[in-house]
């Protein structure tokens, strides 16, 4: 079984949209799930900003690397704006490989810092990020109300300097 990481291309759209549908839960996002048929790529998400994991030839996950604030003072920062792994292919190290690849890509694009936000109760994702060198920089307590419970928004970052 082999896993490769590559830049997304337009032909990945259907597989990535399906992956989003399969992986959405209230543990990973306070936003409502994407309706079926929602395009994956749009003006805010271009193929060149998405890294795809292929496992045995099938799309098994992705990580989205965004620009943060669109101002010169923030140009040195990239943001992990999404991470998903096929539920049937979890616990194979794919998420960690995707995050490591996103960090390497951010560095190649001149970033000196990578940030992300993760829900406080998403302990699996937080463990992956911590294993990849991310640290908690702040917590917005009870920032979201999910399924009747207050949920923290955890800000994490990794310095590339």
C-alpha positions as MATLAB code, in Angstrom:
seq = 'XXXXXXXXXXXXXXXXXXXXXXXXXXXXXXXXXXXXXXXXXXXXXXXXXXXXXXXXXXXXXXXXXXXXXXXXXXXXXXXXXXXXXXXXXXXXXXXXXXXXXXXXXXXXXXXXXXXXXXXXXXXXXXXXXXXXXXXXXXXXXXXXXXXXXXXXXXXXXXXXX';
ca = [
       0.000    0.000    0.000;
       1.477    3.301   -1.059;
       0.493    6.844   -0.285;
       1.632    9.764   -2.399;
       1.049   13.474   -1.891;
       0.566   15.742   -4.891;
      -0.967   19.055   -5.879;
      -4.647   18.820   -6.728;
      -5.924   19.277  -10.262;
      -9.361   20.134  -11.633;
     -10.091   16.451  -12.259;
     -10.037   15.838   -8.481;
     -13.115   17.994   -7.916;
     -15.728   15.207   -7.663;
     -13.588   13.012   -5.392;
     -12.732   15.930   -3.084;
     -16.353   17.101   -2.867;
     -17.428   13.547   -2.013;
     -14.681   13.354    0.618;
     -16.002   16.567    2.197;
     -19.498   15.069    2.318;
     -18.188   11.842    3.907;
     -16.005   13.512    6.538;
     -18.176   16.380    7.753;
     -19.284   16.072   11.379;
     -19.976   18.514   14.188;
     -16.633   17.424   15.659;
     -14.715   18.949   12.758;
     -16.785   21.987   11.798;
     -19.283   24.329   13.424;
     -20.618   25.211    9.948;
     -23.463   23.241    8.424;
     -22.459   20.360    6.134;
     -21.977   21.161    2.479;
     -25.104   20.325    0.496;
     -24.642   17.452   -1.970;
     -23.386   18.783   -5.284;
     -21.470   21.688   -3.729;
     -18.368   22.341   -5.855;
     -15.083   21.826   -4.069;
     -13.100   24.403   -6.039;
     -14.215   28.037   -6.203;
     -12.639   31.499   -6.077;
     -11.504   30.860   -2.499;
     -10.135   27.371   -3.114;
      -7.971   26.794   -6.176;
      -6.463   23.414   -7.112;
      -2.916   24.745   -6.638;
      -3.705   25.474   -2.978;
      -4.788   21.909   -2.194;
      -2.520   18.933   -1.621;
      -4.090   15.532   -2.215;
      -3.135   12.198   -0.686;
      -3.573    9.215   -2.956;
      -3.597    5.824   -1.278;
      -3.392    2.840   -3.621;
      -4.417    5.110   -6.502;
      -7.540    6.600   -4.873;
      -8.005   10.053   -3.339;
      -7.701    9.422    0.380;
      -7.389   12.920    1.824;
      -6.491   16.534    1.313;
      -5.121   19.597    3.043;
      -5.935   23.155    1.949;
      -3.282   25.838    2.345;
      -4.694   29.367    2.323;
      -3.320   32.866    2.435;
      -4.342   34.516    5.708;
      -5.245   38.172    5.702;
      -4.681   39.582    2.224;
      -2.381   42.364    3.392;
       1.399   42.739    3.033;
       1.955   42.652    6.813;
       0.550   39.097    6.875;
       2.189   37.765    3.697;
       4.621   35.610    5.689;
       1.782   33.470    7.111;
      -0.071   30.567    5.513;
      -3.183   28.994    6.998;
      -4.245   25.372    6.967;
      -7.860   25.936    5.998;
      -9.002   22.339    5.810;
      -7.823   18.801    6.392;
      -9.777   15.630    5.649;
      -8.954   11.939    5.435;
     -11.259    9.230    4.116;
     -12.776    7.462    7.146;
     -11.863    4.086    5.603;
      -8.194    5.108    5.431;
      -7.628    6.657    8.836;
      -4.851    5.571   11.183;
      -2.441    5.088    8.263;
      -0.467    8.303    8.856;
      -2.124   10.119    5.947;
      -3.175   13.176    7.968;
       0.327   13.647    9.325;
       1.860   13.302    5.862;
      -0.591   15.886    4.520;
       0.181   18.370    7.303;
       3.930   17.869    6.866;
       3.529   18.419    3.108;
       1.509   21.592    3.728;
       4.244   22.912    6.025;
       6.877   22.157    3.372;
       4.774   23.871    0.696;
       4.228   26.915    2.924;
       7.984   27.142    3.460;
       8.575   26.843   -0.315;
       6.146   29.733   -0.825;
       8.170   31.898    1.558;
       6.060   31.524    4.698;
       7.668   31.891    8.094;
       4.602   30.715   10.017;
       1.671   28.353    9.490;
      -1.508   28.738   11.520;
      -4.793   26.880   11.849;
      -7.966   26.727   13.887;
      -9.386   23.518   15.302;
     -12.374   22.828   17.505;
     -11.412   22.096   21.087;
     -13.222   18.764   21.168;
     -11.480   17.515   18.000;
      -8.759   15.719   19.932;
      -7.699   13.471   17.030;
      -6.869   16.460   14.821;
      -5.185   18.296   17.676;
      -2.912   15.284   18.268;
      -1.945   15.230   14.579;
      -1.137   18.947   14.596;
       0.876   18.655   17.804;
       2.821   15.706   16.359;
       3.643   17.961   13.384;
       5.086   20.670   15.648;
       2.079   22.958   16.081;
       1.482   24.590   19.457;
      -1.564   26.267   20.951;
      -1.281   30.037   20.675;
      -4.735   30.873   21.972;
      -8.167   29.603   22.831;
     -11.437   31.370   22.163;
     -13.577   29.909   24.939;
     -17.113   28.852   24.008;
     -16.693   30.448   20.580;
     -19.210   28.075   19.019;
     -22.404   26.364   20.116;
     -22.472   22.874   18.591;
     -25.178   20.313   19.309;
     -26.238   22.280   22.377;
     -22.727   22.517   23.845;
     -20.209   25.325   24.043;
     -17.097   24.502   22.019;
     -13.715   26.231   22.123;
     -11.938   27.449   19.004;
      -8.247   26.563   19.403;
      -5.667   28.627   17.517;
      -2.508   26.676   16.723;
       0.660   27.635   14.884;
       4.055   26.438   13.834;
       7.003   28.742   13.273;
       9.083   28.001   10.193;
      11.858   30.420   11.087;
];
